[in-house]
Amino acid sequence: MPSNLFAGPHLWILLIVILLLFGAAKLPALAKSMGQSARIFKGEMKAMKDDGSAADATDVTGQNTATPTAPAAGTAPSIAAEPAPPSGPGTSADPQR
């Protein structure tokens, strides 16, 4: 198996095939959408790292040592919903049954 598949003439053939498949008019739009996707992915990865560092900032006693941050403007604070009681056959609202 060749070690440099995307070098030399292979790269040129690949670029020509892409040009023929998508057409010259669609290539800028394709590049723009790929750039936007990469930007969104990068932002999500940064948010995941920030969430991980916030979880790491909680010490052994369970107290949060991270500095509190205010929610972004226009966003509602998240409220944990109370779980719904089980429903279905064989379950009742009375927990003593």
ChimeraX commands (.cxc) that place a marker at each C-alpha (Angstrom):
marker #1 position 0.00,0.00,0.00 radius 0.5
marker #1 position 1.44,3.41,-0.92 radius 0.5
marker #1 position 2.37,5.58,2.02 radius 0.5
marker #1 position 1.75,8.94,0.33 radius 0.5
marker #1 position -1.62,8.54,-1.36 radius 0.5
marker #1 position -2.42,12.28,-1.32 radius 0.5
marker #1 position 0.83,13.49,-2.87 radius 0.5
marker #1 position 1.83,14.30,-6.43 radius 0.5
marker #1 position -0.50,13.24,-9.23 radius 0.5
marker #1 position -2.98,11.56,-6.84 radius 0.5
marker #1 position -3.85,14.92,-5.33 radius 0.5
marker #1 position -4.41,16.50,-8.74 radius 0.5
marker #1 position -6.67,13.65,-9.86 radius 0.5
marker #1 position -8.66,13.92,-6.62 radius 0.5
marker #1 position -9.12,17.69,-7.05 radius 0.5
marker #1 position -10.25,17.26,-10.67 radius 0.5
marker #1 position -12.80,14.59,-9.67 radius 0.5
marker #1 position -14.17,16.87,-6.92 radius 0.5
marker #1 position -14.42,19.73,-9.39 radius 0.5
marker #1 position -16.30,17.55,-11.87 radius 0.5
marker #1 position -18.67,16.16,-9.26 radius 0.5
marker #1 position -19.64,19.41,-7.55 radius 0.5
marker #1 position -19.01,21.97,-10.28 radius 0.5
marker #1 position -17.16,25.23,-9.99 radius 0.5
marker #1 position -20.27,27.16,-8.91 radius 0.5
marker #1 position -20.90,24.99,-5.83 radius 0.5
marker #1 position -17.33,24.81,-4.54 radius 0.5
marker #1 position -17.38,28.19,-2.69 radius 0.5
marker #1 position -20.66,27.27,-0.98 radius 0.5
marker #1 position -19.23,23.87,-0.08 radius 0.5
marker #1 position -16.11,25.46,1.41 radius 0.5
marker #1 position -18.25,27.97,3.35 radius 0.5
marker #1 position -20.44,25.26,4.86 radius 0.5
marker #1 position -17.37,23.20,5.80 radius 0.5
marker #1 position -15.88,26.28,7.50 radius 0.5
marker #1 position -19.07,26.94,9.44 radius 0.5
marker #1 position -19.24,23.30,10.52 radius 0.5
marker #1 position -15.62,23.41,11.70 radius 0.5
marker #1 position -16.31,26.63,13.64 radius 0.5
marker #1 position -19.36,25.11,15.35 radius 0.5
marker #1 position -17.41,21.94,16.19 radius 0.5
marker #1 position -14.56,24.01,17.64 radius 0.5
marker #1 position -17.00,26.04,19.76 radius 0.5
marker #1 position -18.67,22.88,21.08 radius 0.5
marker #1 position -15.30,21.35,21.96 radius 0.5
marker #1 position -14.36,24.52,23.85 radius 0.5
marker #1 position -17.67,24.44,25.72 radius 0.5
marker #1 position -17.08,20.80,26.68 radius 0.5
marker #1 position -13.61,21.67,27.99 radius 0.5
marker #1 position -15.07,24.59,29.97 radius 0.5
marker #1 position -17.71,22.26,31.47 radius 0.5
marker #1 position -15.00,19.78,32.39 radius 0.5
marker #1 position -12.88,22.42,34.09 radius 0.5
marker #1 position -15.93,23.64,36.04 radius 0.5
marker #1 position -16.55,20.08,37.24 radius 0.5
marker #1 position -12.87,19.75,38.21 radius 0.5
marker #1 position -13.13,22.95,40.26 radius 0.5
marker #1 position -15.42,21.21,42.77 radius 0.5
marker #1 position -13.26,20.10,45.69 radius 0.5
marker #1 position -13.53,16.90,47.74 radius 0.5
marker #1 position -16.00,18.37,50.24 radius 0.5
marker #1 position -18.45,19.05,47.43 radius 0.5
marker #1 position -18.08,22.81,47.61 radius 0.5
marker #1 position -17.72,24.61,44.32 radius 0.5
marker #1 position -14.43,26.50,44.18 radius 0.5
marker #1 position -15.01,27.89,40.69 radius 0.5
marker #1 position -16.01,31.52,40.32 radius 0.5
marker #1 position -19.71,31.90,39.59 radius 0.5
marker #1 position -20.69,33.17,36.17 radius 0.5
marker #1 position -23.84,35.02,35.28 radius 0.5
marker #1 position -26.08,33.48,32.58 radius 0.5
marker #1 position -25.90,35.06,29.15 radius 0.5
marker #1 position -28.36,37.82,28.41 radius 0.5
marker #1 position -31.63,36.56,26.99 radius 0.5
marker #1 position -31.26,33.03,28.34 radius 0.5
marker #1 position -33.46,31.52,30.98 radius 0.5
marker #1 position -31.85,29.75,33.92 radius 0.5
marker #1 position -32.17,25.99,33.72 radius 0.5
marker #1 position -34.50,24.42,36.24 radius 0.5
marker #1 position -34.29,20.72,36.92 radius 0.5
marker #1 position -37.65,19.10,36.30 radius 0.5
marker #1 position -39.09,16.80,38.90 radius 0.5
marker #1 position -39.28,13.24,37.54 radius 0.5
marker #1 position -42.73,12.03,36.59 radius 0.5
marker #1 position -44.27,9.24,38.64 radius 0.5
marker #1 position -44.18,5.82,36.97 radius 0.5
marker #1 position -47.22,4.93,34.93 radius 0.5
marker #1 position -48.40,1.88,33.11 radius 0.5
marker #1 position -49.87,-1.48,33.91 radius 0.5
marker #1 position -49.30,-2.63,37.47 radius 0.5
marker #1 position -48.33,0.79,38.83 radius 0.5
marker #1 position -50.46,3.08,40.89 radius 0.5
marker #1 position -50.20,6.57,42.27 radius 0.5
marker #1 position -50.34,5.18,45.82 radius 0.5
marker #1 position -46.81,4.08,46.84 radius 0.5
marker #1 position -48.16,1.75,49.59 radius 0.5
marker #1 position -49.73,-0.69,47.13 radius 0.5
marker link #1:1,2 radius 0.2
marker link #1:2,3 radius 0.2
marker link #1:3,4 radius 0.2
marker link #1:4,5 radius 0.2
marker link #1:5,6 radius 0.2
marker link #1:6,7 radius 0.2
marker link #1:7,8 radius 0.2
marker link #1:8,9 radius 0.2
marker link #1:9,10 radius 0.2
marker link #1:10,11 radius 0.2
marker link #1:11,12 radius 0.2
marker link #1:12,13 radius 0.2
marker link #1:13,14 radius 0.2
marker link #1:14,15 radius 0.2
marker link #1:15,16 radius 0.2
marker link #1:16,17 radius 0.2
marker link #1:17,18 radius 0.2
marker link #1:18,19 radius 0.2
marker link #1:19,20 radius 0.2
marker link #1:20,21 radius 0.2
marker link #1:21,22 radius 0.2
marker link #1:22,23 radius 0.2
marker link #1:23,24 radius 0.2
marker link #1:24,25 radius 0.2
marker link #1:25,26 radius 0.2
marker link #1:26,27 radius 0.2
marker link #1:27,28 radius 0.2
marker link #1:28,29 radius 0.2
marker link #1:29,30 radius 0.2
marker link #1:30,31 radius 0.2
marker link #1:31,32 radius 0.2
marker link #1:32,33 radius 0.2
marker link #1:33,34 radius 0.2
marker link #1:34,35 radius 0.2
marker link #1:35,36 radius 0.2
marker link #1:36,37 radius 0.2
marker link #1:37,38 radius 0.2
marker link #1:38,39 radius 0.2
marker link #1:39,40 radius 0.2
marker link #1:40,41 radius 0.2
marker link #1:41,42 radius 0.2
marker link #1:42,43 radius 0.2
marker link #1:43,44 radius 0.2
marker link #1:44,45 radius 0.2
marker link #1:45,46 radius 0.2
marker link #1:46,47 radius 0.2
marker link #1:47,48 radius 0.2
marker link #1:48,49 radius 0.2
marker link #1:49,50 radius 0.2
marker link #1:50,51 radius 0.2
marker link #1:51,52 radius 0.2
marker link #1:52,53 radius 0.2
marker link #1:53,54 radius 0.2
marker link #1:54,55 radius 0.2
marker link #1:55,56 radius 0.2
marker link #1:56,57 radius 0.2
marker link #1:57,58 radius 0.2
marker link #1:58,59 radius 0.2
marker link #1:59,60 radius 0.2
marker link #1:60,61 radius 0.2
marker link #1:61,62 radius 0.2
marker link #1:62,63 radius 0.2
marker link #1:63,64 radius 0.2
marker link #1:64,65 radius 0.2
marker link #1:65,66 radius 0.2
marker link #1:66,67 radius 0.2
marker link #1:67,68 radius 0.2
marker link #1:68,69 radius 0.2
marker link #1:69,70 radius 0.2
marker link #1:70,71 radius 0.2
marker link #1:71,72 radius 0.2
marker link #1:72,73 radius 0.2
marker link #1:73,74 radius 0.2
marker link #1:74,75 radius 0.2
marker link #1:75,76 radius 0.2
marker link #1:76,77 radius 0.2
marker link #1:77,78 radius 0.2
marker link #1:78,79 radius 0.2
marker link #1:79,80 radius 0.2
marker link #1:80,81 radius 0.2
marker link #1:81,82 radius 0.2
marker link #1:82,83 radius 0.2
marker link #1:83,84 radius 0.2
marker link #1:84,85 radius 0.2
marker link #1:85,86 radius 0.2
marker link #1:86,87 radius 0.2
marker link #1:87,88 radius 0.2
marker link #1:88,89 radius 0.2
marker link #1:89,90 radius 0.2
marker link #1:90,91 radius 0.2
marker link #1:91,92 radius 0.2
marker link #1:92,93 radius 0.2
marker link #1:93,94 radius 0.2
marker link #1:94,95 radius 0.2
marker link #1:95,96 radius 0.2
marker link #1:96,97 radius 0.2
view
